[in-house]
Amino acid sequence: MTTPAPRHSVLSFVYDLLLGAAAGFSIGWFAWIFADRIGDDGTPAFWPFAVSGVLGGIALVRWARSRRGTARWVHILWIPVLLFVLLMTAIVLALRNFN
């Protein structure tokens, strides 16, 4: 007896969670870095930035995938591109500040 393949909606939801969490975490990381550079009270806590970024990223991906028509593919494609650009910028910043 074999288990049936996961339904499309489950796979879609997992994709939304992974992509949204990754994009949101990187956006939260950038917001945290900028808040640290702008503020003069020391380094703020990271978790509020990460949590809000992840929740916003998941909501953004769910919204983009709920669109109908040809514009849906535009929304679905620009989110991974944005994630790639943010992660590459994070690597450049990390290497630049590496002593």
N, CA, C and O atoms as a GROMACS GRO file, in nm:
protein
  396
    1MET      N    1   0.084  -0.118   0.000
    1MET     CA    2   0.000   0.000   0.000
    1MET      C    3   0.089   0.124   0.000
    1MET      O    4   0.170   0.143   0.090
    2THR      N    5   0.073   0.205  -0.099
    2THR     CA    6   0.153   0.327  -0.109
    2THR      C    7   0.072   0.446  -0.062
    2THR      O    8  -0.050   0.450  -0.071
    3THR      N    9   0.145   0.542  -0.012
    3THR     CA   10   0.076   0.665   0.030
    3THR      C   11   0.053   0.753  -0.092
    3THR      O   12   0.139   0.760  -0.180
    4PRO      N   13  -0.060   0.818  -0.098
    4PRO     CA   14  -0.086   0.904  -0.214
    4PRO      C   15   0.005   1.027  -0.212
    4PRO      O   16   0.052   1.070  -0.107
    5ALA      N   17   0.027   1.080  -0.329
    5ALA     CA   18   0.109   1.201  -0.340
    5ALA      C   19   0.038   1.317  -0.270
    5ALA      O   20  -0.085   1.322  -0.268
    6PRO      N   21   0.114   1.408  -0.214
    6PRO     CA   22   0.050   1.523  -0.148
    6PRO      C   23  -0.035   1.602  -0.246
    6PRO      O   24  -0.002   1.614  -0.364
    7ARG      N   25  -0.144   1.654  -0.195
    7ARG     CA   26  -0.231   1.734  -0.280
    7ARG      C   27  -0.159   1.860  -0.322
    7ARG      O   28  -0.064   1.906  -0.257
    8HIS      N   29  -0.204   1.915  -0.432
    8HIS     CA   30  -0.143   2.037  -0.485
    8HIS      C   31  -0.151   2.151  -0.384
    8HIS      O   32  -0.058   2.231  -0.375
    9SER      N   33  -0.258   2.159  -0.311
    9SER     CA   34  -0.273   2.270  -0.217
    9SER      C   35  -0.172   2.260  -0.103
    9SER      O   36  -0.125   2.362  -0.054
   10VAL      N   37  -0.138   2.138  -0.060
   10VAL     CA   38  -0.038   2.122   0.046
   10VAL      C   39   0.099   2.162  -0.007
   10VAL      O   40   0.174   2.233   0.061
   11LEU      N   41   0.133   2.117  -0.127
   11LEU     CA   42   0.262   2.155  -0.186
   11LEU      C   43   0.269   2.306  -0.208
   11LEU      O   44   0.373   2.368  -0.186
   12SER      N   45   0.160   2.363  -0.250
   12SER     CA   46   0.156   2.507  -0.271
   12SER      C   47   0.175   2.582  -0.139
   12SER      O   48   0.246   2.682  -0.134
   13PHE      N   49   0.112   2.532  -0.035
   13PHE     CA   50   0.124   2.596   0.096
   13PHE      C   51   0.267   2.584   0.150
   13PHE      O   52   0.319   2.680   0.208
   14VAL      N   53   0.331   2.469   0.131
   14VAL     CA   54   0.470   2.452   0.175
   14VAL      C   55   0.561   2.546   0.098
   14VAL      O   56   0.651   2.607   0.157
   15TYR      N   57   0.539   2.559  -0.032
   15TYR     CA   58   0.617   2.653  -0.113
   15TYR      C   59   0.599   2.795  -0.061
   15TYR      O   60   0.696   2.870  -0.048
   16ASP      N   61   0.475   2.832  -0.033
   16ASP     CA   62   0.448   2.966   0.020
   16ASP      C   63   0.520   2.989   0.151
   16ASP      O   64   0.578   3.095   0.173
   17LEU      N   65   0.517   2.890   0.239
   17LEU     CA   66   0.584   2.904   0.368
   17LEU      C   67   0.735   2.919   0.354
   17LEU      O   68   0.795   3.007   0.415
   18LEU      N   69   0.795   2.833   0.273
   18LEU     CA   70   0.941   2.838   0.259
   18LEU      C   71   0.988   2.966   0.191
   18LEU      O   72   1.080   3.032   0.240
   19LEU      N   73   0.925   3.001   0.081
   19LEU     CA   74   0.966   3.122   0.010
   19LEU      C   75   0.935   3.246   0.092
   19LEU      O   76   1.017   3.338   0.098
   20GLY      N   77   0.819   3.250   0.153
   20GLY     CA   78   0.783   3.366   0.235
   20GLY      C   79   0.872   3.381   0.356
   20GLY      O   80   0.911   3.492   0.390
   21ALA      N   81   0.906   3.270   0.421
   21ALA     CA   82   0.993   3.277   0.538
   21ALA      C   83   1.133   3.321   0.499
   21ALA      O   84   1.194   3.403   0.569
   22ALA      N   85   1.185   3.269   0.390
   22ALA     CA   86   1.320   3.307   0.347
   22ALA      C   87   1.326   3.454   0.306
   22ALA      O   88   1.416   3.527   0.347
   23ALA      N   89   1.230   3.497   0.226
   23ALA     CA   90   1.228   3.637   0.183
   23ALA      C   91   1.203   3.730   0.301
   23ALA      O   92   1.267   3.834   0.314
   24GLY      N   93   1.110   3.692   0.387
   24GLY     CA   94   1.079   3.775   0.503
   24GLY      C   95   1.193   3.784   0.601
   24GLY      O   96   1.218   3.891   0.658
   25PHE      N   97   1.265   3.673   0.622
   25PHE     CA   98   1.379   3.675   0.713
   25PHE      C   99   1.488   3.768   0.662
   25PHE      O  100   1.547   3.843   0.739
   26SER      N  101   1.514   3.763   0.532
   26SER     CA  102   1.618   3.851   0.478
   26SER      C  103   1.574   3.997   0.482
   26SER      O  104   1.657   4.085   0.507
   27ILE      N  105   1.446   4.025   0.459
   27ILE     CA  106   1.397   4.162   0.471
   27ILE      C  107   1.406   4.209   0.615
   27ILE      O  108   1.445   4.322   0.642
   28GLY      N  109   1.370   4.121   0.710
   28GLY     CA  110   1.383   4.155   0.852
   28GLY      C  111   1.527   4.179   0.892
   28GLY      O  112   1.555   4.267   0.974
   29TRP      N  113   1.619   4.102   0.835
   29TRP     CA  114   1.761   4.120   0.866
   29TRP      C  115   1.808   4.257   0.818
   29TRP      O  116   1.880   4.326   0.890
   30PHE      N  117   1.768   4.296   0.697
   30PHE     CA  118   1.807   4.428   0.647
   30PHE      C  119   1.746   4.539   0.731
   30PHE      O  120   1.814   4.638   0.759
   31ALA      N  121   1.622   4.525   0.771
   31ALA     CA  122   1.560   4.626   0.857
   31ALA      C  123   1.634   4.637   0.989
   31ALA      O  124   1.652   4.747   1.042
   32TRP      N  125   1.677   4.524   1.043
   32TRP     CA  126   1.752   4.523   1.169
   32TRP      C  127   1.888   4.592   1.153
   32TRP      O  128   1.929   4.669   1.239
   33ILE      N  129   1.957   4.563   1.042
   33ILE     CA  130   2.087   4.626   1.017
   33ILE      C  131   2.070   4.777   1.005
   33ILE      O  132   2.148   4.852   1.064
   34PHE      N  133   1.970   4.822   0.930
   34PHE     CA  134   1.950   4.966   0.915
   34PHE      C  135   1.908   5.031   1.045
   34PHE      O  136   1.949   5.143   1.074
   35ALA      N  137   1.826   4.962   1.127
   35ALA     CA  138   1.787   5.017   1.257
   35ALA      C  139   1.909   5.028   1.348
   35ALA      O  140   1.918   5.122   1.427
   36ASP      N  141   2.000   4.935   1.337
   36ASP     CA  142   2.123   4.941   1.418
   36ASP      C  143   2.212   5.056   1.374
   36ASP      O  144   2.273   5.122   1.458
   37ARG      N  145   2.218   5.082   1.244
   37ARG     CA  146   2.303   5.191   1.193
   37ARG      C  147   2.243   5.328   1.222
   37ARG      O  148   2.316   5.423   1.249
   38ILE      N  149   2.110   5.338   1.217
   38ILE     CA  150   2.044   5.467   1.237
   38ILE      C  151   2.038   5.504   1.384
   38ILE      O  152   2.068   5.617   1.422
   39GLY      N  153   1.999   5.408   1.467
   39GLY     CA  154   1.982   5.436   1.610
   39GLY      C  155   2.116   5.450   1.682
   39GLY      O  156   2.217   5.396   1.638
   40ASP      N  157   2.114   5.522   1.793
   40ASP     CA  158   2.236   5.538   1.871
   40ASP      C  159   2.220   5.482   2.012
   40ASP      O  160   2.301   5.512   2.100
   41ASP      N  161   2.117   5.401   2.034
   41ASP     CA  162   2.093   5.342   2.166
   41ASP      C  163   2.147   5.200   2.176
   41ASP      O  164   2.111   5.128   2.270
   42GLY      N  165   2.231   5.159   2.087
   42GLY     CA  166   2.282   5.023   2.086
   42GLY      C  167   2.207   4.938   1.985
   42GLY      O  168   2.122   4.987   1.910
   43THR      N  169   2.239   4.811   1.985
   43THR     CA  170   2.178   4.719   1.890
   43THR      C  171   2.040   4.677   1.937
   43THR      O  172   2.026   4.627   2.049
   44PRO      N  173   1.936   4.697   1.854
   44PRO     CA  174   1.802   4.654   1.894
   44PRO      C  175   1.789   4.502   1.888
   44PRO      O  176   1.871   4.434   1.826
   45ALA      N  177   1.686   4.450   1.952
   45ALA     CA  178   1.659   4.306   1.947
   45ALA      C  179   1.628   4.264   1.804
   45ALA      O  180   1.560   4.337   1.730
   46PHE      N  181   1.677   4.147   1.765
   46PHE     CA  182   1.660   4.102   1.628
   46PHE      C  183   1.523   4.038   1.604
   46PHE      O  184   1.467   4.053   1.496
   47TRP      N  185   1.469   3.967   1.703
   47TRP     CA  186   1.351   3.885   1.680
   47TRP      C  187   1.229   3.962   1.631
   47TRP      O  188   1.156   3.908   1.548
   48PRO      N  189   1.201   4.087   1.676
   48PRO     CA  190   1.082   4.154   1.620
   48PRO      C  191   1.094   4.179   1.470
   48PRO      O  192   0.996   4.169   1.396
   49PHE      N  193   1.214   4.211   1.426
   49PHE     CA  194   1.237   4.234   1.283
   49PHE      C  195   1.220   4.104   1.204
   49PHE      O  196   1.157   4.103   1.098
   50ALA      N  197   1.276   3.995   1.256
   50ALA     CA  198   1.267   3.867   1.187
   50ALA      C  199   1.123   3.817   1.181
   50ALA      O  200   1.077   3.771   1.077
   51VAL      N  201   1.052   3.826   1.293
   51VAL     CA  202   0.914   3.776   1.297
   51VAL      C  203   0.824   3.858   1.204
   51VAL      O  204   0.745   3.801   1.128
   52SER      N  205   0.835   3.990   1.210
   52SER     CA  206   0.751   4.072   1.122
   52SER      C  207   0.787   4.051   0.976
   52SER      O  208   0.699   4.051   0.890
   53GLY      N  209   0.915   4.034   0.946
   53GLY     CA  210   0.956   4.007   0.808
   53GLY      C  211   0.904   3.874   0.757
   53GLY      O  212   0.856   3.866   0.644
   54VAL      N  213   0.912   3.770   0.840
   54VAL     CA  214   0.864   3.637   0.798
   54VAL      C  215   0.714   3.639   0.778
   54VAL      O  216   0.664   3.587   0.677
   55LEU      N  217   0.639   3.697   0.872
   55LEU     CA  218   0.493   3.703   0.856
   55LEU      C  219   0.454   3.786   0.734
   55LEU      O  220   0.363   3.748   0.660
   56GLY      N  221   0.522   3.898   0.713
   56GLY     CA  222   0.494   3.979   0.595
   56GLY      C  223   0.531   3.908   0.467
   56GLY      O  224   0.460   3.919   0.367
   57GLY      N  225   0.643   3.835   0.468
   57GLY     CA  226   0.685   3.761   0.349
   57GLY      C  227   0.587   3.651   0.313
   57GLY      O  228   0.554   3.632   0.196
   58ILE      N  229   0.539   3.577   0.414
   58ILE     CA  230   0.441   3.472   0.388
   58ILE      C  231   0.312   3.532   0.334
   58ILE      O  232   0.252   3.479   0.240
   59ALA      N  233   0.268   3.642   0.394
   59ALA     CA  234   0.146   3.708   0.345
   59ALA      C  235   0.164   3.758   0.202
   59ALA      O  236   0.072   3.749   0.121
   60LEU      N  237   0.282   3.811   0.171
   60LEU     CA  238   0.309   3.860   0.036
   60LEU      C  239   0.306   3.747  -0.066
   60LEU      O  240   0.249   3.762  -0.174
   61VAL      N  241   0.366   3.634  -0.032
   61VAL     CA  242   0.366   3.520  -0.124
   61VAL      C  243   0.225   3.465  -0.142
   61VAL      O  244   0.185   3.434  -0.254
   62ARG      N  245   0.149   3.454  -0.033
   62ARG     CA  246   0.011   3.406  -0.044
   62ARG      C  247  -0.073   3.500  -0.130
   62ARG      O  248  -0.154   3.456  -0.211
   63TRP      N  249  -0.052   3.630  -0.112
   63TRP     CA  250  -0.125   3.728  -0.194
   63TRP      C  251  -0.088   3.714  -0.341
   63TRP      O  252  -0.176   3.714  -0.427
   64ALA      N  253   0.042   3.702  -0.370
   64ALA     CA  254   0.086   3.693  -0.509
   64ALA      C  255   0.032   3.567  -0.576
   64ALA      O  256  -0.005   3.570  -0.693
   65ARG      N  257   0.027   3.457  -0.502
   65ARG     CA  258  -0.022   3.332  -0.561
   65ARG      C  259  -0.173   3.329  -0.574
   65ARG      O  260  -0.227   3.244  -0.646
   66SER      N  261  -0.243   3.418  -0.505
   66SER     CA  262  -0.389   3.420  -0.516
   66SER      C  263  -0.437   3.501  -0.637
   66SER      O  264  -0.555   3.496  -0.671
   67ARG      N  265  -0.348   3.575  -0.702
   67ARG     CA  266  -0.385   3.653  -0.820
   67ARG      C  267  -0.422   3.560  -0.934
   67ARG      O  268  -0.372   3.448  -0.941
   68ARG      N  269  -0.508   3.604  -1.019
   68ARG     CA  270  -0.550   3.525  -1.135
   68ARG      C  271  -0.499   3.592  -1.263
   68ARG      O  272  -0.473   3.712  -1.265
   69GLY      N  273  -0.487   3.514  -1.366
   69GLY     CA  274  -0.447   3.567  -1.496
   69GLY      C  275  -0.296   3.573  -1.512
   69GLY      O  276  -0.222   3.511  -1.435
   70THR      N  277  -0.252   3.646  -1.613
   70THR     CA  278  -0.109   3.652  -1.643
   70THR      C  279  -0.030   3.732  -1.541
   70THR      O  280   0.089   3.708  -1.525
   71ALA      N  281  -0.094   3.826  -1.473
   71ALA     CA  282  -0.022   3.904  -1.372
   71ALA      C  283   0.023   3.818  -1.256
   71ALA      O  284   0.117   3.853  -1.185
   72ARG      N  285  -0.042   3.704  -1.236
   72ARG     CA  286  -0.004   3.614  -1.127
   72ARG      C  287   0.140   3.567  -1.144
   72ARG      O  288   0.216   3.562  -1.047
   73TRP      N  289   0.178   3.534  -1.266
   73TRP     CA  290   0.314   3.484  -1.289
   73TRP      C  291   0.417   3.593  -1.268
   73TRP      O  292   0.529   3.564  -1.226
   74VAL      N  293   0.382   3.716  -1.298
   74VAL     CA  294   0.475   3.827  -1.272
   74VAL      C  295   0.500   3.837  -1.122
   74VAL      O  296   0.615   3.851  -1.079
   75HIS      N  297   0.394   3.830  -1.042
   75HIS     CA  298   0.409   3.839  -0.897
   75HIS      C  299   0.487   3.720  -0.843
   75HIS      O  300   0.572   3.738  -0.755
   76ILE      N  301   0.459   3.600  -0.893
   76ILE     CA  302   0.528   3.481  -0.842
   76ILE      C  303   0.676   3.485  -0.878
   76ILE      O  304   0.758   3.437  -0.801
   77LEU      N  305   0.711   3.541  -0.993
   77LEU     CA  306   0.850   3.541  -1.036
   77LEU      C  307   0.934   3.650  -0.970
   77LEU      O  308   1.054   3.630  -0.951
   78TRP      N  309   0.876   3.764  -0.935
   78TRP     CA  310   0.960   3.870  -0.879
   78TRP      C  311   0.997   3.845  -0.735
   78TRP      O  312   1.095   3.902  -0.688
   79ILE      N  313   0.922   3.762  -0.663
   79ILE     CA  314   0.956   3.736  -0.523
   79ILE      C  315   1.089   3.660  -0.510
   79ILE      O  316   1.172   3.703  -0.430
   80PRO      N  317   1.114   3.551  -0.584
   80PRO     CA  318   1.246   3.487  -0.574
   80PRO      C  319   1.359   3.578  -0.623
   80PRO      O  320   1.470   3.570  -0.571
   81VAL      N  321   1.332   3.662  -0.722
   81VAL     CA  322   1.436   3.756  -0.768
   81VAL      C  323   1.470   3.855  -0.657
   81VAL      O  324   1.587   3.883  -0.634
   82LEU      N  325   1.369   3.906  -0.589
   82LEU     CA  326   1.392   3.996  -0.477
   82LEU      C  327   1.470   3.925  -0.367
   82LEU      O  328   1.563   3.983  -0.310
   83LEU      N  329   1.435   3.801  -0.337
   83LEU     CA  330   1.507   3.724  -0.236
   83LEU      C  331   1.653   3.707  -0.275
   83LEU      O  332   1.741   3.723  -0.192
   84PHE      N  333   1.679   3.674  -0.401
   84PHE     CA  334   1.816   3.655  -0.447
   84PHE      C  335   1.897   3.784  -0.433
   84PHE      O  336   2.011   3.781  -0.386
   85VAL      N  337   1.840   3.895  -0.473
   85VAL     CA  338   1.910   4.023  -0.463
   85VAL      C  339   1.939   4.057  -0.317
   85VAL      O  340   2.049   4.102  -0.285
   86LEU      N  341   1.842   4.036  -0.229
   86LEU     CA  342   1.864   4.065  -0.088
   86LEU      C  343   1.971   3.975  -0.027
   86LEU      O  344   2.054   4.023   0.050
   87LEU      N  345   1.970   3.848  -0.060
   87LEU     CA  346   2.071   3.758  -0.005
   87LEU      C  347   2.210   3.790  -0.059
   87LEU      O  348   2.307   3.782   0.016
   88MET      N  349   2.221   3.824  -0.185
   88MET     CA  350   2.352   3.861  -0.239
   88MET      C  351   2.403   3.990  -0.175
   88MET      O  352   2.523   4.004  -0.149
   89THR      N  353   2.314   4.084  -0.150
   89THR     CA  354   2.354   4.207  -0.082
   89THR      C  355   2.398   4.177   0.059
   89THR      O  356   2.493   4.238   0.108
   90ALA      N  357   2.331   4.084   0.127
   90ALA     CA  358   2.371   4.046   0.262
   90ALA      C  359   2.510   3.985   0.262
   90ALA      O  360   2.590   4.011   0.352
   91ILE      N  361   2.540   3.904   0.162
   91ILE     CA  362   2.674   3.844   0.153
   91ILE      C  363   2.779   3.951   0.130
   91ILE      O  364   2.886   3.948   0.190
   92VAL      N  365   2.750   4.046   0.041
   92VAL     CA  366   2.844   4.155   0.015
   92VAL      C  367   2.868   4.237   0.142
   92VAL      O  368   2.982   4.271   0.173
   93LEU      N  369   2.762   4.268   0.215
   93LEU     CA  370   2.778   4.343   0.340
   93LEU      C  371   2.858   4.265   0.442
   93LEU      O  372   2.943   4.321   0.511
   94ALA      N  373   2.832   4.135   0.452
   94ALA     CA  374   2.905   4.053   0.549
   94ALA      C  375   3.053   4.045   0.512
   94ALA      O  376   3.138   4.054   0.600
   95LEU      N  377   3.084   4.029   0.385
   95LEU     CA  378   3.224   4.022   0.344
   95LEU      C  379   3.294   4.157   0.357
   95LEU      O  380   3.413   4.163   0.386
   96ARG      N  381   3.220   4.262   0.335
   96ARG     CA  382   3.278   4.396   0.347
   96ARG      C  383   3.315   4.428   0.492
   96ARG      O  384   3.416   4.493   0.518
   97ASN      N  385   3.233   4.381   0.586
   97ASN     CA  386   3.258   4.408   0.728
   97ASN      C  387   3.345   4.302   0.794
   97ASN      O  388   3.374   4.311   0.913
   98PHE      N  389   3.387   4.201   0.718
   98PHE     CA  390   3.469   4.094   0.773
   98PHE      C  391   3.612   4.143   0.791
   98PHE      O  392   3.674   4.195   0.698
   99ASN      N  393   3.663   4.125   0.910
   99ASN     CA  394   3.802   4.169   0.937
   99ASN      C  395   3.894   4.052   0.948
   99ASN      O  396   4.014   4.069   0.970
   0.00000   0.00000   0.00000
